[in-house]
């Protein structure tokens, strides 16, 4: 069984437009805001409840969303002790990013080796 990792620190750097999460296994994930927005797990972004998954869709890793209100973070909030939610400048704030989903979204070469 896979060990559940949890964050020890979460930082949103609005200048670099990155979300940085340090995990309890000492790994650090750096997510471009555009990747996080493209991978929003809410029913609206996924095209309905039937398309929601516990893992990000592979195609989000190849999407390049331009800098816009949709990719500018307004607010980051904890959801209990298991997730975060993000409000974007375009008003979108429905996705709940749990720890497992965020770890699977890590775009680094260790977590997503080149194929």
N, CA, C and O of each residue as an XYZ file, in Angstrom:
460
protein
N       0.831     -1.177      0.000
C       0.000      0.000      0.000
C       0.881      1.248      0.000
O       1.872      1.326      0.726
N       0.507      2.209     -0.817
C       1.250      3.456     -0.954
C       1.094      4.324      0.291
O      -0.015      4.510      0.791
N       2.211      4.853      0.788
C       2.175      5.733      1.955
C       1.602      7.085      1.567
O       1.981      7.658      0.546
N       0.698      7.587      2.373
C       0.103      8.897      2.117
C       1.073      9.964      2.588
O       1.526      9.946      3.733
N       1.389     10.898      1.692
C       2.255     12.008      2.068
C       1.389     13.238      2.322
O       0.322     13.411      1.734
N       1.881     14.069      3.206
C       1.170     15.302      3.522
C       2.150     16.464      3.453
O       3.351     16.284      3.652
N       1.637     17.651      3.172
C       2.516     18.812      3.093
C       3.021     19.254      4.462
O       2.324     19.134      5.470
N       4.245     19.766      4.473
C       4.771     20.418      5.664
C       4.804     21.926      5.457
O       4.892     22.684      6.423
N       4.735     22.368      4.200
C       4.695     23.794      3.877
C       4.048     23.984      2.517
O       4.277     23.202      1.595
N       3.235     25.030      2.398
C       2.598     25.389      1.129
C       2.773     26.891      0.947
O       2.422     27.678      1.826
N       3.320     27.280     -0.204
C       3.553     28.689     -0.498
C       3.048     28.994     -1.901
O       3.294     28.234     -2.838
N       2.343     30.106     -2.038
C       1.953     30.595     -3.358
C       2.817     31.811     -3.667
O       2.732     32.828     -2.979
N       3.641     31.708     -4.692
C       4.494     32.816     -5.101
C       3.824     33.498     -6.290
O       3.920     33.022     -7.421
N       3.151     34.606     -6.031
C       2.402     35.284     -7.088
C       3.327     35.953     -8.112
O       2.928     36.144     -9.261
N       4.546     36.309     -7.718
C       5.488     36.902     -8.675
C       5.958     35.875     -9.702
O       5.990     36.151    -10.901
N       6.320     34.691     -9.219
C       6.765     33.614    -10.123
C       5.593     32.818    -10.693
O       5.756     32.021    -11.617
N       4.403     33.049    -10.120
C       3.197     32.339    -10.529
C       3.376     30.832    -10.336
O       3.108     30.027    -11.228
N       3.847     30.482     -9.116
C       4.030     29.068     -8.783
C       3.465     28.758     -7.406
O       3.464     29.596     -6.504
N       2.989     27.539     -7.275
C       2.568     26.972     -6.002
C       3.671     26.003     -5.598
O       4.025     25.110     -6.367
N       4.215     26.173     -4.398
C       5.316     25.333     -3.940
C       4.851     24.554     -2.715
O       4.394     25.134     -1.730
N       4.976     23.237     -2.793
C       4.598     22.378     -1.674
C       5.796     21.527     -1.277
O       6.382     20.827     -2.102
N       6.147     21.600      0.003
C       7.160     20.710      0.567
C       6.403     19.614      1.302
O       5.539     19.887      2.134
N       6.742     18.366      0.982
C       6.039     17.208      1.520
C       6.802     16.603      2.692
O       7.993     16.864      2.866
N       6.118     15.802      3.488
C       6.751     15.203      4.670
C       7.792     14.138      4.331
O       8.494     13.658      5.221
N       7.900     13.762      3.054
C       8.986     12.861      2.642
C      10.179     13.655      2.095
O      11.091     13.083      1.499
N      10.165     14.993      2.306
C      11.228     15.924      1.940
C      11.267     16.276      0.455
O      12.191     16.959      0.012
N      10.293     15.829     -0.314
C      10.199     16.217     -1.719
C       9.552     17.601     -1.800
O       8.666     17.922     -1.008
N       9.995     18.415     -2.752
C       9.378     19.718     -2.992
C       8.808     19.723     -4.397
O       9.511     19.421     -5.362
N       7.535     20.066     -4.510
C       6.847     20.165     -5.794
C       6.642     21.637     -6.119
O       6.205     22.415     -5.271
N       6.961     22.012     -7.357
C       6.758     23.387     -7.815
C       5.804     23.319     -9.006
O       6.130     22.771    -10.059
N       4.619     23.892     -8.809
C       3.564     23.834     -9.816
C       3.342     25.213    -10.428
O       3.062     26.159     -9.692
N       3.457     25.362    -11.742
C       3.044     26.619    -12.358
C       1.538     26.814    -12.125
O       0.771     25.853    -12.183
N       1.122     28.055    -11.865
C      -0.308     28.313    -11.670
C      -1.119     27.784    -12.849
O      -2.217     27.262    -12.658
N      -0.584     27.915    -14.076
C      -1.341     27.462    -15.249
C      -1.605     25.958    -15.201
O      -2.668     25.512    -15.633
N      -0.660     25.167    -14.686
C      -0.869     23.720    -14.550
C      -1.955     23.437    -13.520
O      -2.832     22.605    -13.747
N      -1.894     24.130    -12.389
C      -2.882     23.909    -11.335
C      -4.282     24.241    -11.862
O      -5.231     23.495    -11.622
N      -4.406     25.357    -12.576
C      -5.723     25.727    -13.108
C      -6.183     24.726    -14.167
O      -7.349     24.332    -14.178
N      -5.284     24.314    -15.048
C      -5.653     23.340    -16.090
C      -6.095     22.014    -15.475
O      -6.917     21.304    -16.053
N      -5.552     21.679    -14.305
C      -5.859     20.400    -13.654
C      -6.966     20.514    -12.613
O      -7.175     19.587    -11.831
N      -7.676     21.638    -12.594
C      -8.730     21.807    -11.588
C      -9.636     20.572    -11.572
O     -10.165     20.180    -12.611
N      -9.816     19.960    -10.400
C     -10.571     18.708    -10.322
C     -12.083     18.874    -10.171
O     -12.784     17.883     -9.966
N     -12.602     20.096    -10.267
C     -14.048     20.280    -10.039
C     -14.873     19.705    -11.198
O     -14.370     19.511    -12.304
N     -16.132     19.443    -10.918
C     -17.036     18.857    -11.911
C     -17.188     19.757    -13.128
O     -17.281     19.267    -14.253
N     -17.214     21.056    -12.915
C     -17.362     21.998    -14.025
C     -16.174     21.912    -14.982
O     -16.362     21.846    -16.196
N     -14.972     21.913    -14.453
C     -13.765     21.837    -15.285
C     -13.575     20.460    -15.907
O     -13.030     20.350    -17.006
N     -14.013     19.418    -15.225
C     -13.847     18.055    -15.730
C     -14.960     17.660    -16.700
O     -14.869     16.609    -17.335
N     -15.991     18.464    -16.827
C     -17.072     18.141    -17.762
C     -18.134     17.258    -17.148
O     -18.758     16.464    -17.851
N     -18.349     17.380    -15.857
C     -19.391     16.599    -15.182
C     -18.817     15.651    -14.149
O     -17.641     15.291    -14.196
N     -19.665     15.255    -13.220
C     -19.236     14.362    -12.135
C     -18.706     13.037    -12.649
O     -17.805     12.456    -12.045
N     -19.252     12.551    -13.754
C     -18.817     11.252    -14.279
C     -17.373     11.276    -14.790
O     -16.769     10.220    -14.976
N     -16.812     12.476    -15.018
C     -15.439     12.591    -15.514
C     -14.431     12.931    -14.421
O     -13.244     13.102    -14.699
N     -14.896     13.028    -13.191
C     -13.985     13.349    -12.089
C     -13.177     12.104    -11.733
O     -13.710     10.996    -11.686
N     -11.872     12.304    -11.481
C     -10.970     11.193    -11.164
C     -10.088     11.557     -9.989
O      -9.978     12.724     -9.615
N      -9.466     10.557     -9.416
C      -8.554     10.794     -8.299
C      -7.156     11.179     -8.769
O      -6.289     11.504     -7.957
N      -6.940     11.141    -10.085
C      -5.652     11.515    -10.667
C      -5.867     12.580    -11.731
O      -6.921     12.613    -12.365
N      -4.886     13.451    -11.936
C      -5.011     14.442    -13.016
C      -5.022     13.763    -14.382
O      -4.382     12.729    -14.573
N      -5.742     14.342    -15.319
C      -5.716     13.849    -16.697
C      -4.336     14.109    -17.285
O      -3.746     15.163    -17.048
N      -3.823     13.160    -18.044
C      -2.481     13.295    -18.627
C      -2.343     14.543    -19.494
O      -1.273     15.151    -19.533
N      -3.407     14.930    -20.185
C      -3.295     16.057    -21.117
C      -3.005     17.389    -20.428
O      -2.536     18.319    -21.084
N      -3.271     17.510    -19.115
C      -3.007     18.792    -18.447
C      -1.519     19.117    -18.427
O      -1.145     20.286    -18.332
N      -0.670     18.106    -18.514
C       0.767     18.342    -18.476
C       1.282     18.969    -19.766
O       2.382     19.521    -19.781
N       0.517     18.897    -20.839
C       0.920     19.488    -22.110
C       0.218     20.797    -22.417
O       0.522     21.439    -23.422
N      -0.717     21.205    -21.568
C      -1.449     22.447    -21.814
C      -0.639     23.654    -21.362
O       0.021     23.614    -20.324
N      -0.690     24.702    -22.129
C      -0.060     25.965    -21.755
C      -1.155     27.021    -21.724
O      -1.544     27.549    -22.766
N      -1.649     27.324    -20.542
C      -2.659     28.363    -20.413
C      -1.964     29.710    -20.325
O      -1.004     29.859    -19.569
N      -2.433     30.700    -21.089
C      -1.784     32.016    -21.037
C      -2.040     32.711    -19.701
O      -2.992     32.390    -18.991
N      -1.191     33.650    -19.382
C      -1.377     34.460    -18.188
C      -2.657     35.272    -18.380
O      -2.805     35.997    -19.363
N      -3.572     35.139    -17.430
C      -4.872     35.803    -17.512
C      -5.510     35.736    -16.128
O      -4.944     35.111    -15.231
N      -6.681     36.367    -15.924
C      -7.347     36.224    -14.627
C      -7.608     34.755    -14.257
O      -7.679     34.427    -13.073
N      -7.749     33.877    -15.241
C      -7.991     32.460    -14.981
C      -6.779     31.765    -14.369
O      -6.919     30.713    -13.745
N      -5.589     32.346    -14.544
C      -4.368     31.718    -14.012
C      -3.668     32.600    -12.977
O      -2.511     32.362    -12.631
N      -4.371     33.609    -12.490
C      -3.835     34.444    -11.408
C      -4.565     34.095    -10.117
O      -5.782     34.248    -10.014
N      -3.806     33.628     -9.145
C      -4.384     33.185     -7.885
C      -4.777     34.383     -7.026
O      -3.985     35.299     -6.808
N      -6.010     34.354     -6.547
C      -6.480     35.395     -5.630
C      -6.335     34.943     -4.183
O      -5.901     35.708     -3.322
N      -6.707     33.680     -3.925
C      -6.729     33.208     -2.545
C      -6.502     31.696     -2.515
O      -6.935     30.967     -3.407
N      -5.814     31.250     -1.471
C      -5.536     29.833     -1.235
C      -6.019     29.530      0.173
O      -5.656     30.234      1.115
N      -6.838     28.484      0.330
C      -7.372     28.143      1.648
C      -7.275     26.655      1.910
O      -7.374     25.836      0.996
N      -7.078     26.320      3.179
C      -7.084     24.920      3.599
C      -8.520     24.407      3.604
O      -9.456     25.145      3.914
N      -8.676     23.144      3.260
C      -9.957     22.441      3.381
C      -9.693     21.332      4.388
O      -9.141     20.286      4.046
N     -10.088     21.567      5.621
C      -9.789     20.610      6.685
C      -8.294     20.363      6.745
O      -7.495     21.286      6.588
N      -7.923     19.115      6.971
C      -6.502     18.748      7.014
C      -6.129     17.864      5.833
O      -5.120     17.159      5.875
N      -6.958     17.901      4.759
C      -6.726     16.976      3.656
C      -6.579     17.617      2.285
O      -6.287     16.912      1.319
N      -6.772     18.940      2.160
C      -6.787     19.538      0.835
C      -6.673     21.058      0.908
O      -6.687     21.651      1.986
N      -6.559     21.674     -0.279
C      -6.649     23.123     -0.419
C      -7.681     23.441     -1.494
O      -8.013     22.600     -2.330
N      -8.167     24.648     -1.453
C      -9.000     25.166     -2.530
C      -8.416     26.505     -2.935
O      -7.836     27.214     -2.112
N      -8.568     26.848     -4.202
C      -7.972     28.058     -4.747
C      -9.057     28.904     -5.388
O      -9.921     28.402     -6.106
N      -8.994     30.193     -5.113
C      -9.859     31.126     -5.827
C      -8.977     31.870     -6.823
O      -7.934     32.418     -6.466
N      -9.414     31.878     -8.071
C      -8.684     32.548     -9.143
C      -9.297     33.914     -9.390
O     -10.441     34.158     -9.008
N      -8.553     34.802    -10.022
C      -9.039     36.162    -10.255
C     -10.266     36.221    -11.149
O     -10.994     37.213    -11.123
N     -10.515     35.176    -11.945
C     -11.735     35.167    -12.765
C     -12.962     34.721    -11.962
O     -14.057     34.605    -12.512
N     -12.775     34.471    -10.652
C     -13.877     34.093     -9.778
C     -14.035     32.599     -9.562
O     -14.783     32.187     -8.675
N     -13.349     31.772    -10.351
C     -13.473     30.320    -10.196
C     -12.883     29.895     -8.854
O     -11.778     30.311     -8.505
N     -13.620     29.059     -8.089
C     -13.136     28.623     -6.773
C     -13.767     27.301     -6.337
O     -14.043     27.108     -5.153
N     -13.992     26.409     -7.267
C     -14.742     25.195     -6.956
C     -13.882     23.951     -6.754
O     -14.358     22.981     -6.165
N     -12.645     23.945     -7.215
C     -11.819     22.740     -7.120
C     -11.276     22.509     -5.726
O     -10.794     23.437     -5.076
N     -11.354     21.275     -5.272
C     -10.737     20.868     -4.012
C      -9.581     19.939     -4.380
O      -9.786     18.835     -4.883
N      -8.372     20.409     -4.119
C      -7.155     19.684     -4.468
C      -6.670     18.928     -3.239
O      -6.031     19.514     -2.365
N      -6.971     17.618     -3.161
C      -6.503     16.865     -1.988
C      -5.023     16.530     -2.155
O      -4.462     16.649     -3.244
N      -4.410     16.112     -1.061
C      -2.962     15.890     -1.065
C      -2.543     14.846     -2.091
O      -1.549     15.035     -2.792
N      -3.273     13.765     -2.187
C      -2.925     12.707     -3.145
C      -2.963     13.242     -4.579
O      -2.053     12.977     -5.365
N      -4.001     13.985     -4.916
C      -4.144     14.555     -6.254
C      -2.983     15.510     -6.548
O      -2.390     15.460     -7.626
N      -2.665     16.376     -5.586
C      -1.574     17.324     -5.800
C      -0.234     16.619     -5.974
O       0.577     17.032     -6.803
N       0.007     15.568     -5.208
C       1.280     14.861     -5.361
C       1.366     14.209     -6.738
O       2.431     14.200     -7.355
N       0.252     13.665     -7.219
C       0.239     13.066     -8.556
C       0.362     14.117     -9.648
O       0.724     13.795    -10.780
N       0.066     15.368     -9.325
C       0.177     16.473    -10.272
C       1.593     17.039    -10.343
O       1.882     17.851    -11.221
N       2.470     16.633     -9.450
C       3.838     17.169     -9.431
C       4.483     17.008    -10.811
O       4.554     15.898    -11.339
N       4.957     18.125    -11.397
C       5.504     18.051    -12.749
C       7.013     17.807    -12.828
O       7.584     17.842    -13.918
N       7.661     17.563    -11.697
C       9.130     17.438    -11.720
C       9.576     16.165    -12.458
O       8.782     15.256    -12.702
N      10.849     16.131    -12.798
C      11.396     14.985    -13.540
C      11.407     13.702    -12.718
O      11.400     12.610    -13.286
N      11.425     13.812    -11.403
C      11.399     12.616    -10.553
C       9.997     12.001    -10.587
O       9.847     10.788    -10.732
N       8.985     12.839    -10.453
C       7.608     12.343    -10.414
C       7.042     12.053    -11.803
O       6.180     11.187    -11.954
N       7.525     12.776    -12.821
C       7.025     12.606    -14.182
C       8.210     12.443    -15.126
O       8.509     13.351    -15.902
N       8.884     11.308    -15.072
C      10.048     11.136    -15.952
C       9.658     11.255    -17.417
O       8.561     10.867    -17.818
N      10.564     11.792    -18.195
C      10.330     11.950    -19.652
C      10.151     10.568    -20.269
O      10.852      9.615    -19.927
N       9.192     10.487    -21.185
C       8.925      9.194    -21.841
C       9.638      9.134    -23.173
O       9.541      8.131    -23.880
